[in-house]
Amino acid sequence: MSAGMSVGFAGLSAGYAIGVIGQKGILGYSQQPRLFVGMVLMLIFAEVLGLYGLIIALILKSRATAATPL
């Protein structure tokens, strides 16, 4: 349960961050074209939030199966 919630909330936060950065980045890019590289970097860092959630879920799952007696 906790592994699923970890992935879900991390994906939700990553999606929200990507949406906000994309919206504001496109508006800023239309006024100042030099912002493109910074916008892409921020989008990459926002996408990594989902990957961190997946890594934490894998750690939680491996510890849960290791602690389960046979």
C-alpha positions in Angstrom: 0.0 0.0 0.0 2.7 2.4 0.9 4.7 1.6 -2.2 1.6 2.4 -4.4 0.9 5.6 -2.6 4.6 6.6 -3.0 4.4 6.2 -6.7 1.0 7.8 -7.0 1.8 10.9 -5.0 5.2 11.3 -6.7 3.6 11.0 -10.1 0.8 13.4 -9.2 3.3 16.0 -7.9 5.6 15.5 -11.0 2.6 15.9 -13.3 1.5 19.1 -11.6 5.0 20.5 -11.6 5.5 19.7 -15.3 2.1 21.4 -16.1 2.9 24.5 -14.2 6.4 24.8 -15.5 5.2 24.1 -19.0 2.5 26.8 -18.9 4.7 29.5 -17.3 7.7 28.5 -19.4 5.8 28.8 -22.7 4.5 32.2 -21.7 8.0 33.3 -20.7 9.6 31.8 -23.8 7.2 33.8 -26.1 8.5 37.0 -24.5 12.2 36.0 -24.0 13.5 33.1 -26.2 16.7 32.7 -24.0 14.5 31.0 -21.4 14.2 27.8 -23.4 17.2 26.0 -21.9 16.2 27.0 -18.3 12.7 25.8 -19.0 13.9 22.4 -20.3 16.2 22.0 -17.2 13.3 22.7 -14.9 11.1 20.3 -16.7 13.8 17.6 -16.4 14.1 18.2 -12.6 10.3 18.1 -12.2 10.1 14.8 -14.1 12.7 13.3 -11.8 10.2 13.6 -8.9 8.3 10.7 -10.4 11.4 8.6 -10.7 12.3 9.3 -7.1 8.9 8.0 -6.1 9.4 4.8 -8.1 12.8 4.3 -6.5 11.3 4.7 -3.0 8.5 2.3 -3.9 11.0 -0.3 -5.0 12.9 0.1 -1.7 9.7 -0.2 0.3 8.7 -3.3 -1.6 12.0 -5.0 -1.2 12.1 -4.3 2.5 8.5 -5.6 2.9 9.2 -8.8 1.1 12.4 -9.3 3.1 10.7 -8.9 6.4 7.8 -11.3 5.6 8.4 -14.7 7.2 7.9 -17.8 5.1 
